[in-house]
Amino acid sequence: MELLVSLTVNIRTKNLEKKTMAEYIMEALKTEPATFQVHELSCQKVTSDETPRYLGSYGNPEAALTKAIGLHNGVSSCPDCIKS
């Protein structure tokens, strides 16, 4: 009985662990070849004078990049805040 209670508590605790998600934005660039760049919201390398487009919260940067590519052609990810 003790083992069953312990197992149930461990399973419930694992299910309650919070998954970390980052927020992402897309900046319009004035350079080639990419015309847009995806950044984490907290990135200090966003240089555009225009307000970046908010992409949302994602569990990984690839999902944010996929969203951005669905909106525009010529999208890259920031080499400073998004490490491959």
PDB file of N, CA, C and O in Angstrom:
ATOM      1  N   MET A   1       0.833  -1.203   0.000  1.00  0.00           N
ATOM      2  CA  MET A   1       0.000   0.000   0.000  1.00  0.00           C
ATOM      3  C   MET A   1       0.871   1.257   0.000  1.00  0.00           C
ATOM      4  O   MET A   1       0.576   2.222  -0.705  1.00  0.00           O
ATOM      5  N   GLU A   2       1.940   1.241   0.791  1.00  0.00           N
ATOM      6  CA  GLU A   2       2.833   2.395   0.838  1.00  0.00           C
ATOM      7  C   GLU A   2       3.450   2.674  -0.519  1.00  0.00           C
ATOM      8  O   GLU A   2       3.565   3.832  -0.922  1.00  0.00           O
ATOM      9  N   LEU A   3       3.845   1.637  -1.220  1.00  0.00           N
ATOM     10  CA  LEU A   3       4.454   1.782  -2.534  1.00  0.00           C
ATOM     11  C   LEU A   3       3.475   2.404  -3.524  1.00  0.00           C
ATOM     12  O   LEU A   3       3.865   3.259  -4.319  1.00  0.00           O
ATOM     13  N   LEU A   4       2.239   1.999  -3.490  1.00  0.00           N
ATOM     14  CA  LEU A   4       1.223   2.539  -4.385  1.00  0.00           C
ATOM     15  C   LEU A   4       1.005   4.026  -4.118  1.00  0.00           C
ATOM     16  O   LEU A   4       0.907   4.809  -5.063  1.00  0.00           O
ATOM     17  N   VAL A   5       0.929   4.427  -2.863  1.00  0.00           N
ATOM     18  CA  VAL A   5       0.749   5.839  -2.513  1.00  0.00           C
ATOM     19  C   VAL A   5       1.950   6.648  -2.974  1.00  0.00           C
ATOM     20  O   VAL A   5       1.793   7.738  -3.525  1.00  0.00           O
ATOM     21  N   SER A   6       3.141   6.125  -2.755  1.00  0.00           N
ATOM     22  CA  SER A   6       4.358   6.807  -3.168  1.00  0.00           C
ATOM     23  C   SER A   6       4.409   6.978  -4.681  1.00  0.00           C
ATOM     24  O   SER A   6       4.781   8.048  -5.164  1.00  0.00           O
ATOM     25  N   LEU A   7       4.048   5.963  -5.426  1.00  0.00           N
ATOM     26  CA  LEU A   7       4.035   6.012  -6.875  1.00  0.00           C
ATOM     27  C   LEU A   7       3.025   7.044  -7.383  1.00  0.00           C
ATOM     28  O   LEU A   7       3.310   7.802  -8.310  1.00  0.00           O
ATOM     29  N   THR A   8       1.851   7.061  -6.769  1.00  0.00           N
ATOM     30  CA  THR A   8       0.810   8.017  -7.161  1.00  0.00           C
ATOM     31  C   THR A   8       1.279   9.446  -6.923  1.00  0.00           C
ATOM     32  O   THR A   8       1.055  10.309  -7.772  1.00  0.00           O
ATOM     33  N   VAL A   9       1.915   9.716  -5.808  1.00  0.00           N
ATOM     34  CA  VAL A   9       2.420  11.058  -5.500  1.00  0.00           C
ATOM     35  C   VAL A   9       3.484  11.458  -6.504  1.00  0.00           C
ATOM     36  O   VAL A   9       3.480  12.593  -6.981  1.00  0.00           O
ATOM     37  N   ASN A  10       4.398  10.552  -6.838  1.00  0.00           N
ATOM     38  CA  ASN A  10       5.446  10.861  -7.805  1.00  0.00           C
ATOM     39  C   ASN A  10       4.869  11.168  -9.181  1.00  0.00           C
ATOM     40  O   ASN A  10       5.327  12.100  -9.841  1.00  0.00           O
ATOM     41  N   ILE A  11       3.898  10.425  -9.618  1.00  0.00           N
ATOM     42  CA  ILE A  11       3.273  10.661 -10.923  1.00  0.00           C
ATOM     43  C   ILE A  11       2.576  12.012 -10.939  1.00  0.00           C
ATOM     44  O   ILE A  11       2.718  12.769 -11.899  1.00  0.00           O
ATOM     45  N   ARG A  12       1.841  12.318  -9.913  1.00  0.00           N
ATOM     46  CA  ARG A  12       1.144  13.607  -9.859  1.00  0.00           C
ATOM     47  C   ARG A  12       2.126  14.757  -9.811  1.00  0.00           C
ATOM     48  O   ARG A  12       1.897  15.777 -10.461  1.00  0.00           O
ATOM     49  N   THR A  13       3.215  14.632  -9.064  1.00  0.00           N
ATOM     50  CA  THR A  13       4.222  15.678  -8.974  1.00  0.00           C
ATOM     51  C   THR A  13       4.863  15.918 -10.330  1.00  0.00           C
ATOM     52  O   THR A  13       5.063  17.069 -10.718  1.00  0.00           O
ATOM     53  N   LYS A  14       5.187  14.872 -11.050  1.00  0.00           N
ATOM     54  CA  LYS A  14       5.780  15.014 -12.386  1.00  0.00           C
ATOM     55  C   LYS A  14       4.830  15.740 -13.326  1.00  0.00           C
ATOM     56  O   LYS A  14       5.271  16.574 -14.117  1.00  0.00           O
ATOM     57  N   ASN A  15       3.560  15.448 -13.259  1.00  0.00           N
ATOM     58  CA  ASN A  15       2.576  16.084 -14.134  1.00  0.00           C
ATOM     59  C   ASN A  15       2.399  17.561 -13.824  1.00  0.00           C
ATOM     60  O   ASN A  15       1.964  18.323 -14.687  1.00  0.00           O
ATOM     61  N   LEU A  16       2.729  17.976 -12.613  1.00  0.00           N
ATOM     62  CA  LEU A  16       2.545  19.367 -12.223  1.00  0.00           C
ATOM     63  C   LEU A  16       3.762  20.237 -12.520  1.00  0.00           C
ATOM     64  O   LEU A  16       3.696  21.458 -12.378  1.00  0.00           O
ATOM     65  N   GLU A  17       4.882  19.618 -12.934  1.00  0.00           N
ATOM     66  CA  GLU A  17       6.067  20.398 -13.225  1.00  0.00           C
ATOM     67  C   GLU A  17       5.760  21.384 -14.347  1.00  0.00           C
ATOM     68  O   GLU A  17       5.148  21.034 -15.356  1.00  0.00           O
ATOM     69  N   LYS A  18       6.203  22.628 -14.145  1.00  0.00           N
ATOM     70  CA  LYS A  18       5.932  23.674 -15.125  1.00  0.00           C
ATOM     71  C   LYS A  18       6.932  23.587 -16.271  1.00  0.00           C
ATOM     72  O   LYS A  18       8.140  23.511 -16.050  1.00  0.00           O
ATOM     73  N   LYS A  19       6.423  23.600 -17.486  1.00  0.00           N
ATOM     74  CA  LYS A  19       7.283  23.598 -18.651  1.00  0.00           C
ATOM     75  C   LYS A  19       7.644  25.040 -18.979  1.00  0.00           C
ATOM     76  O   LYS A  19       6.789  25.925 -18.959  1.00  0.00           O
ATOM     77  N   THR A  20       8.907  25.263 -19.276  1.00  0.00           N
ATOM     78  CA  THR A  20       9.385  26.600 -19.579  1.00  0.00           C
ATOM     79  C   THR A  20       9.109  26.939 -21.035  1.00  0.00           C
ATOM     80  O   THR A  20       9.459  26.187 -21.945  1.00  0.00           O
ATOM     81  N   MET A  21       8.478  28.078 -21.234  1.00  0.00           N
ATOM     82  CA  MET A  21       8.212  28.552 -22.586  1.00  0.00           C
ATOM     83  C   MET A  21       8.759  29.970 -22.692  1.00  0.00           C
ATOM     84  O   MET A  21       8.619  30.771 -21.769  1.00  0.00           O
ATOM     85  N   ALA A  22       9.373  30.264 -23.811  1.00  0.00           N
ATOM     86  CA  ALA A  22       9.898  31.598 -24.057  1.00  0.00           C
ATOM     87  C   ALA A  22       8.957  32.342 -24.997  1.00  0.00           C
ATOM     88  O   ALA A  22       8.211  31.730 -25.761  1.00  0.00           O
ATOM     89  N   GLU A  23       9.003  33.659 -24.930  1.00  0.00           N
ATOM     90  CA  GLU A  23       8.216  34.494 -25.825  1.00  0.00           C
ATOM     91  C   GLU A  23       9.127  34.977 -26.949  1.00  0.00           C
ATOM     92  O   GLU A  23      10.298  35.282 -26.726  1.00  0.00           O
ATOM     93  N   TYR A  24       8.577  35.043 -28.153  1.00  0.00           N
ATOM     94  CA  TYR A  24       9.370  35.389 -29.329  1.00  0.00           C
ATOM     95  C   TYR A  24       8.745  36.542 -30.104  1.00  0.00           C
ATOM     96  O   TYR A  24       7.528  36.727 -30.121  1.00  0.00           O
ATOM     97  N   ILE A  25       9.623  37.310 -30.745  1.00  0.00           N
ATOM     98  CA  ILE A  25       9.214  38.421 -31.598  1.00  0.00           C
ATOM     99  C   ILE A  25       9.928  38.300 -32.938  1.00  0.00           C
ATOM    100  O   ILE A  25      10.913  37.574 -33.065  1.00  0.00           O
ATOM    101  N   MET A  26       9.418  39.020 -33.936  1.00  0.00           N
ATOM    102  CA  MET A  26      10.045  39.041 -35.253  1.00  0.00           C
ATOM    103  C   MET A  26      10.337  40.491 -35.613  1.00  0.00           C
ATOM    104  O   MET A  26       9.455  41.349 -35.586  1.00  0.00           O
ATOM    105  N   GLU A  27      11.598  40.738 -35.950  1.00  0.00           N
ATOM    106  CA  GLU A  27      12.060  42.085 -36.284  1.00  0.00           C
ATOM    107  C   GLU A  27      12.261  42.206 -37.793  1.00  0.00           C
ATOM    108  O   GLU A  27      12.801  41.299 -38.426  1.00  0.00           O
ATOM    109  N   ALA A  28      11.832  43.311 -38.357  1.00  0.00           N
ATOM    110  CA  ALA A  28      12.099  43.589 -39.769  1.00  0.00           C
ATOM    111  C   ALA A  28      13.522  44.122 -39.884  1.00  0.00           C
ATOM    112  O   ALA A  28      13.913  45.032 -39.154  1.00  0.00           O
ATOM    113  N   LEU A  29      14.299  43.543 -40.812  1.00  0.00           N
ATOM    114  CA  LEU A  29      15.685  43.960 -41.023  1.00  0.00           C
ATOM    115  C   LEU A  29      15.811  44.822 -42.265  1.00  0.00           C
ATOM    116  O   LEU A  29      14.957  44.788 -43.151  1.00  0.00           O
ATOM    117  N   LYS A  30      16.880  45.590 -42.317  1.00  0.00           N
ATOM    118  CA  LYS A  30      17.156  46.405 -43.497  1.00  0.00           C
ATOM    119  C   LYS A  30      18.326  45.824 -44.280  1.00  0.00           C
ATOM    120  O   LYS A  30      18.917  46.506 -45.118  1.00  0.00           O
ATOM    121  N   THR A  31      18.662  44.561 -44.007  1.00  0.00           N
ATOM    122  CA  THR A  31      19.804  43.917 -44.659  1.00  0.00           C
ATOM    123  C   THR A  31      19.359  42.674 -45.408  1.00  0.00           C
ATOM    124  O   THR A  31      18.241  42.196 -45.217  1.00  0.00           O
ATOM    125  N   GLU A  32      20.212  42.160 -46.241  1.00  0.00           N
ATOM    126  CA  GLU A  32      19.961  40.914 -46.971  1.00  0.00           C
ATOM    127  C   GLU A  32      20.887  39.854 -46.408  1.00  0.00           C
ATOM    128  O   GLU A  32      21.871  40.239 -45.776  1.00  0.00           O
ATOM    129  N   PRO A  33      20.675  38.571 -46.572  1.00  0.00           N
ATOM    130  CA  PRO A  33      19.636  37.942 -47.358  1.00  0.00           C
ATOM    131  C   PRO A  33      18.315  37.826 -46.613  1.00  0.00           C
ATOM    132  O   PRO A  33      17.259  37.817 -47.245  1.00  0.00           O
ATOM    133  N   ALA A  34      18.345  37.738 -45.292  1.00  0.00           N
ATOM    134  CA  ALA A  34      17.087  37.629 -44.546  1.00  0.00           C
ATOM    135  C   ALA A  34      16.497  39.017 -44.355  1.00  0.00           C
ATOM    136  O   ALA A  34      17.216  39.983 -44.100  1.00  0.00           O
ATOM    137  N   THR A  35      15.188  39.100 -44.482  1.00  0.00           N
ATOM    138  CA  THR A  35      14.534  40.386 -44.289  1.00  0.00           C
ATOM    139  C   THR A  35      13.830  40.475 -42.941  1.00  0.00           C
ATOM    140  O   THR A  35      13.385  41.551 -42.540  1.00  0.00           O
ATOM    141  N   PHE A  36      13.729  39.344 -42.240  1.00  0.00           N
ATOM    142  CA  PHE A  36      13.136  39.310 -40.905  1.00  0.00           C
ATOM    143  C   PHE A  36      13.985  38.421 -40.014  1.00  0.00           C
ATOM    144  O   PHE A  36      14.609  37.469 -40.483  1.00  0.00           O
ATOM    145  N   GLN A  37      14.004  38.738 -38.723  1.00  0.00           N
ATOM    146  CA  GLN A  37      14.780  37.932 -37.782  1.00  0.00           C
ATOM    147  C   GLN A  37      13.960  37.667 -36.528  1.00  0.00           C
ATOM    148  O   GLN A  37      13.334  38.576 -35.982  1.00  0.00           O
ATOM    149  N   VAL A  38      13.967  36.413 -36.074  1.00  0.00           N
ATOM    150  CA  VAL A  38      13.243  36.001 -34.876  1.00  0.00           C
ATOM    151  C   VAL A  38      14.164  36.139 -33.668  1.00  0.00           C
ATOM    152  O   VAL A  38      15.318  35.712 -33.699  1.00  0.00           O
ATOM    153  N   HIS A  39      13.636  36.744 -32.603  1.00  0.00           N
ATOM    154  CA  HIS A  39      14.374  36.945 -31.356  1.00  0.00           C
ATOM    155  C   HIS A  39      13.534  36.466 -30.174  1.00  0.00           C
ATOM    156  O   HIS A  39      12.308  36.397 -30.264  1.00  0.00           O
ATOM    157  N   GLU A  40      14.196  36.135 -29.069  1.00  0.00           N
ATOM    158  CA  GLU A  40      13.480  36.000 -27.812  1.00  0.00           C
ATOM    159  C   GLU A  40      13.072  37.406 -27.400  1.00  0.00           C
ATOM    160  O   GLU A  40      13.763  38.373 -27.723  1.00  0.00           O
ATOM    161  N   LEU A  41      11.977  37.525 -26.703  1.00  0.00           N
ATOM    162  CA  LEU A  41      11.442  38.834 -26.317  1.00  0.00           C
ATOM    163  C   LEU A  41      12.460  39.667 -25.548  1.00  0.00           C
ATOM    164  O   LEU A  41      12.471  40.892 -25.675  1.00  0.00           O
ATOM    165  N   SER A  42      13.311  39.030 -24.754  1.00  0.00           N
ATOM    166  CA  SER A  42      14.272  39.739 -23.911  1.00  0.00           C
ATOM    167  C   SER A  42      15.600  40.058 -24.607  1.00  0.00           C
ATOM    168  O   SER A  42      16.506  40.595 -23.969  1.00  0.00           O
ATOM    169  N   CYS A  43      15.733  39.743 -25.883  1.00  0.00           N
ATOM    170  CA  CYS A  43      16.998  39.936 -26.605  1.00  0.00           C
ATOM    171  C   CYS A  43      17.368  41.418 -26.678  1.00  0.00           C
ATOM    172  O   CYS A  43      16.538  42.271 -26.994  1.00  0.00           O
ATOM    173  N   GLN A  44      18.618  41.695 -26.381  1.00  0.00           N
ATOM    174  CA  GLN A  44      19.124  43.074 -26.428  1.00  0.00           C
ATOM    175  C   GLN A  44      19.602  43.473 -27.821  1.00  0.00           C
ATOM    176  O   GLN A  44      19.963  44.630 -28.036  1.00  0.00           O
ATOM    177  N   LYS A  45      19.610  42.546 -28.764  1.00  0.00           N
ATOM    178  CA  LYS A  45      20.126  42.803 -30.113  1.00  0.00           C
ATOM    179  C   LYS A  45      19.058  43.299 -31.089  1.00  0.00           C
ATOM    180  O   LYS A  45      19.353  43.493 -32.268  1.00  0.00           O
ATOM    181  N   VAL A  46      17.846  43.504 -30.631  1.00  0.00           N
ATOM    182  CA  VAL A  46      16.791  44.037 -31.509  1.00  0.00           C
ATOM    183  C   VAL A  46      17.139  45.496 -31.781  1.00  0.00           C
ATOM    184  O   VAL A  46      17.200  46.313 -30.862  1.00  0.00           O
ATOM    185  N   THR A  47      17.365  45.811 -33.052  1.00  0.00           N
ATOM    186  CA  THR A  47      17.861  47.144 -33.399  1.00  0.00           C
ATOM    187  C   THR A  47      16.890  47.979 -34.225  1.00  0.00           C
ATOM    188  O   THR A  47      17.112  49.174 -34.418  1.00  0.00           O
ATOM    189  N   SER A  48      15.846  47.381 -34.701  1.00  0.00           N
ATOM    190  CA  SER A  48      14.912  48.077 -35.586  1.00  0.00           C
ATOM    191  C   SER A  48      14.209  49.223 -34.869  1.00  0.00           C
ATOM    192  O   SER A  48      13.892  49.143 -33.683  1.00  0.00           O
ATOM    193  N   ASP A  49      13.977  50.284 -35.620  1.00  0.00           N
ATOM    194  CA  ASP A  49      13.199  51.407 -35.088  1.00  0.00           C
ATOM    195  C   ASP A  49      11.711  51.075 -35.058  1.00  0.00           C
ATOM    196  O   ASP A  49      10.945  51.667 -34.298  1.00  0.00           O
ATOM    197  N   GLU A  50      11.315  50.116 -35.899  1.00  0.00           N
ATOM    198  CA  GLU A  50       9.918  49.686 -35.943  1.00  0.00           C
ATOM    199  C   GLU A  50       9.621  48.748 -34.774  1.00  0.00           C
ATOM    200  O   GLU A  50      10.510  48.067 -34.263  1.00  0.00           O
ATOM    201  N   THR A  51       8.367  48.729 -34.367  1.00  0.00           N
ATOM    202  CA  THR A  51       7.945  47.812 -33.309  1.00  0.00           C
ATOM    203  C   THR A  51       7.957  46.388 -33.861  1.00  0.00           C
ATOM    204  O   THR A  51       7.326  46.117 -34.882  1.00  0.00           O
ATOM    205  N   PRO A  52       8.680  45.464 -33.186  1.00  0.00           N
ATOM    206  CA  PRO A  52       8.699  44.081 -33.672  1.00  0.00           C
ATOM    207  C   PRO A  52       7.332  43.421 -33.545  1.00  0.00           C
ATOM    208  O   PRO A  52       6.518  43.812 -32.707  1.00  0.00           O
ATOM    209  N   ARG A  53       7.089  42.429 -34.371  1.00  0.00           N
ATOM    210  CA  ARG A  53       5.828  41.686 -34.311  1.00  0.00           C
ATOM    211  C   ARG A  53       5.942  40.584 -33.269  1.00  0.00           C
ATOM    212  O   ARG A  53       6.899  39.810 -33.276  1.00  0.00           O
ATOM    213  N   TYR A  54       4.976  40.515 -32.385  1.00  0.00           N
ATOM    214  CA  TYR A  54       4.943  39.477 -31.359  1.00  0.00           C
ATOM    215  C   TYR A  54       4.482  38.170 -31.998  1.00  0.00           C
ATOM    216  O   TYR A  54       3.433  38.121 -32.640  1.00  0.00           O
ATOM    217  N   LEU A  55       5.277  37.105 -31.817  1.00  0.00           N
ATOM    218  CA  LEU A  55       4.937  35.798 -32.391  1.00  0.00           C
ATOM    219  C   LEU A  55       4.216  34.890 -31.407  1.00  0.00           C
ATOM    220  O   LEU A  55       3.419  34.047 -31.818  1.00  0.00           O
ATOM    221  N   GLY A  56       4.486  35.050 -30.106  1.00  0.00           N
ATOM    222  CA  GLY A  56       3.835  34.224 -29.108  1.00  0.00           C
ATOM    223  C   GLY A  56       4.818  33.474 -28.228  1.00  0.00           C
ATOM    224  O   GLY A  56       6.029  33.675 -28.319  1.00  0.00           O
ATOM    225  N   SER A  57       4.289  32.611 -27.378  1.00  0.00           N
ATOM    226  CA  SER A  57       5.083  31.777 -26.473  1.00  0.00           C
ATOM    227  C   SER A  57       5.211  30.385 -27.065  1.00  0.00           C
ATOM    228  O   SER A  57       4.229  29.783 -27.498  1.00  0.00           O
ATOM    229  N   TYR A  58       6.439  29.887 -27.077  1.00  0.00           N
ATOM    230  CA  TYR A  58       6.707  28.566 -27.648  1.00  0.00           C
ATOM    231  C   TYR A  58       7.674  27.806 -26.747  1.00  0.00           C
ATOM    232  O   TYR A  58       8.471  28.403 -26.024  1.00  0.00           O
ATOM    233  N   GLY A  59       7.590  26.501 -26.803  1.00  0.00           N
ATOM    234  CA  GLY A  59       8.461  25.635 -26.016  1.00  0.00           C
ATOM    235  C   GLY A  59       9.856  25.507 -26.598  1.00  0.00           C
ATOM    236  O   GLY A  59      10.773  25.044 -25.920  1.00  0.00           O
ATOM    237  N   ASN A  60      10.024  25.919 -27.867  1.00  0.00           N
ATOM    238  CA  ASN A  60      11.347  25.871 -28.488  1.00  0.00           C
ATOM    239  C   ASN A  60      11.413  26.923 -29.593  1.00  0.00           C
ATOM    240  O   ASN A  60      10.381  27.318 -30.136  1.00  0.00           O
ATOM    241  N   PRO A  61      12.619  27.377 -29.928  1.00  0.00           N
ATOM    242  CA  PRO A  61      12.747  28.424 -30.945  1.00  0.00           C
ATOM    243  C   PRO A  61      12.354  27.974 -32.347  1.00  0.00           C
ATOM    244  O   PRO A  61      11.960  28.799 -33.172  1.00  0.00           O
ATOM    245  N   GLU A  62      12.455  26.682 -32.626  1.00  0.00           N
ATOM    246  CA  GLU A  62      12.080  26.187 -33.951  1.00  0.00           C
ATOM    247  C   GLU A  62      10.605  26.429 -34.241  1.00  0.00           C
ATOM    248  O   GLU A  62      10.234  26.726 -35.376  1.00  0.00           O
ATOM    249  N   ALA A  63       9.766  26.304 -33.221  1.00  0.00           N
ATOM    250  CA  ALA A  63       8.332  26.545 -33.398  1.00  0.00           C
ATOM    251  C   ALA A  63       8.067  28.013 -33.732  1.00  0.00           C
ATOM    252  O   ALA A  63       7.228  28.316 -34.581  1.00  0.00           O
ATOM    253  N   ALA A  64       8.778  28.919 -33.069  1.00  0.00           N
ATOM    254  CA  ALA A  64       8.623  30.345 -33.361  1.00  0.00           C
ATOM    255  C   ALA A  64       9.115  30.661 -34.774  1.00  0.00           C
ATOM    256  O   ALA A  64       8.500  31.452 -35.489  1.00  0.00           O
ATOM    257  N   LEU A  65      10.223  30.042 -35.169  1.00  0.00           N
ATOM    258  CA  LEU A  65      10.757  30.251 -36.511  1.00  0.00           C
ATOM    259  C   LEU A  65       9.785  29.728 -37.570  1.00  0.00           C
ATOM    260  O   LEU A  65       9.600  30.362 -38.609  1.00  0.00           O
ATOM    261  N   THR A  66       9.177  28.596 -37.313  1.00  0.00           N
ATOM    262  CA  THR A  66       8.179  28.040 -38.231  1.00  0.00           C
ATOM    263  C   THR A  66       6.995  28.993 -38.384  1.00  0.00           C
ATOM    264  O   THR A  66       6.499  29.200 -39.492  1.00  0.00           O
ATOM    265  N   LYS A  67       6.552  29.565 -37.288  1.00  0.00           N
ATOM    266  CA  LYS A  67       5.451  30.543 -37.325  1.00  0.00           C
ATOM    267  C   LYS A  67       5.845  31.743 -38.182  1.00  0.00           C
ATOM    268  O   LYS A  67       5.064  32.200 -39.016  1.00  0.00           O
ATOM    269  N   ALA A  68       7.070  32.256 -37.972  1.00  0.00           N
ATOM    270  CA  ALA A  68       7.541  33.422 -38.721  1.00  0.00           C
ATOM    271  C   ALA A  68       7.664  33.122 -40.211  1.00  0.00           C
ATOM    272  O   ALA A  68       7.318  33.961 -41.042  1.00  0.00           O
ATOM    273  N   ILE A  69       8.156  31.933 -40.553  1.00  0.00           N
ATOM    274  CA  ILE A  69       8.296  31.538 -41.955  1.00  0.00           C
ATOM    275  C   ILE A  69       6.922  31.426 -42.620  1.00  0.00           C
ATOM    276  O   ILE A  69       6.787  31.676 -43.818  1.00  0.00           O
ATOM    277  N   GLY A  70       5.921  31.057 -41.854  1.00  0.00           N
ATOM    278  CA  GLY A  70       4.561  31.016 -42.385  1.00  0.00           C
ATOM    279  C   GLY A  70       4.002  32.400 -42.681  1.00  0.00           C
ATOM    280  O   GLY A  70       3.057  32.537 -43.458  1.00  0.00           O
ATOM    281  N   LEU A  71       4.580  33.424 -42.067  1.00  0.00           N
ATOM    282  CA  LEU A  71       4.117  34.799 -42.269  1.00  0.00           C
ATOM    283  C   LEU A  71       4.899  35.532 -43.351  1.00  0.00           C
ATOM    284  O   LEU A  71       4.342  36.363 -44.068  1.00  0.00           O
ATOM    285  N   HIS A  72       6.201  35.225 -43.473  1.00  0.00           N
ATOM    286  CA  HIS A  72       7.076  35.950 -44.399  1.00  0.00           C
ATOM    287  C   HIS A  72       8.139  35.021 -44.981  1.00  0.00           C
ATOM    288  O   HIS A  72       8.456  33.980 -44.405  1.00  0.00           O
ATOM    289  N   ASN A  73       8.673  35.410 -46.116  1.00  0.00           N
ATOM    290  CA  ASN A  73       9.848  34.748 -46.680  1.00  0.00           C
ATOM    291  C   ASN A  73      11.092  35.453 -46.146  1.00  0.00           C
ATOM    292  O   ASN A  73      11.000  36.583 -45.666  1.00  0.00           O
ATOM    293  N   GLY A  74      12.225  34.817 -46.221  1.00  0.00           N
ATOM    294  CA  GLY A  74      13.475  35.451 -45.817  1.00  0.00           C
ATOM    295  C   GLY A  74      13.584  35.658 -44.325  1.00  0.00           C
ATOM    296  O   GLY A  74      13.912  36.757 -43.875  1.00  0.00           O
ATOM    297  N   VAL A  75      13.316  34.622 -43.546  1.00  0.00           N
ATOM    298  CA  VAL A  75      13.347  34.724 -42.083  1.00  0.00           C
ATOM    299  C   VAL A  75      14.550  33.950 -41.552  1.00  0.00           C
ATOM    300  O   VAL A  75      14.825  32.834 -41.993  1.00  0.00           O
ATOM    301  N   SER A  76      15.262  34.550 -40.603  1.00  0.00           N
ATOM    302  CA  SER A  76      16.369  33.878 -39.926  1.00  0.00           C
ATOM    303  C   SER A  76      16.165  34.016 -38.423  1.00  0.00           C
ATOM    304  O   SER A  76      15.276  34.735 -37.968  1.00  0.00           O
ATOM    305  N   SER A  77      17.000  33.320 -37.663  1.00  0.00           N
ATOM    306  CA  SER A  77      16.931  33.464 -36.205  1.00  0.00           C
ATOM    307  C   SER A  77      18.149  34.226 -35.715  1.00  0.00           C
ATOM    308  O   SER A  77      19.218  34.149 -36.319  1.00  0.00           O
ATOM    309  N   CYS A  78      17.994  34.944 -34.648  1.00  0.00           N
ATOM    310  CA  CYS A  78      19.067  35.743 -34.057  1.00  0.00           C
ATOM    311  C   CYS A  78      20.168  34.801 -33.532  1.00  0.00           C
ATOM    312  O   CYS A  78      19.879  33.896 -32.749  1.00  0.00           O
ATOM    313  N   PRO A  79      21.414  35.006 -33.953  1.00  0.00           N
ATOM    314  CA  PRO A  79      22.495  34.137 -33.487  1.00  0.00           C
ATOM    315  C   PRO A  79      22.876  34.397 -32.027  1.00  0.00           C
ATOM    316  O   PRO A  79      23.572  33.582 -31.420  1.00  0.00           O
ATOM    317  N   ASP A  80      22.433  35.512 -31.459  1.00  0.00           N
ATOM    318  CA  ASP A  80      22.778  35.840 -30.074  1.00  0.00           C
ATOM    319  C   ASP A  80      21.819  35.245 -29.056  1.00  0.00           C
ATOM    320  O   ASP A  80      22.254  34.743 -28.020  1.00  0.00           O
ATOM    321  N   CYS A  81      20.535  35.293 -29.330  1.00  0.00           N
ATOM    322  CA  CYS A  81      19.571  34.812 -28.329  1.00  0.00           C
ATOM    323  C   CYS A  81      19.020  33.429 -28.636  1.00  0.00           C
ATOM    324  O   CYS A  81      18.477  32.771 -27.750  1.00  0.00           O
ATOM    325  N   ILE A  82      19.153  32.978 -29.886  1.00  0.00           N
ATOM    326  CA  ILE A  82      18.655  31.654 -30.260  1.00  0.00           C
ATOM    327  C   ILE A  82      19.842  30.820 -30.729  1.00  0.00           C
ATOM    328  O   ILE A  82      20.341  30.983 -31.842  1.00  0.00           O
ATOM    329  N   LYS A  83      20.270  29.938 -29.863  1.00  0.00           N
ATOM    330  CA  LYS A  83      21.413  29.071 -30.167  1.00  0.00           C
ATOM    331  C   LYS A  83      20.919  27.781 -30.775  1.00  0.00           C
ATOM    332  O   LYS A  83      19.964  27.186 -30.275  1.00  0.00           O
ATOM    333  N   SER A  84      21.550  27.342 -31.839  1.00  0.00           N
ATOM    334  CA  SER A  84      21.157  26.087 -32.504  1.00  0.00           C
ATOM    335  C   SER A  84      21.780  24.900 -31.838  1.00  0.00           C
ATOM    336  O   SER A  84      21.559  23.767 -32.264  1.00  0.00           O
TER     337      SER A  84
END
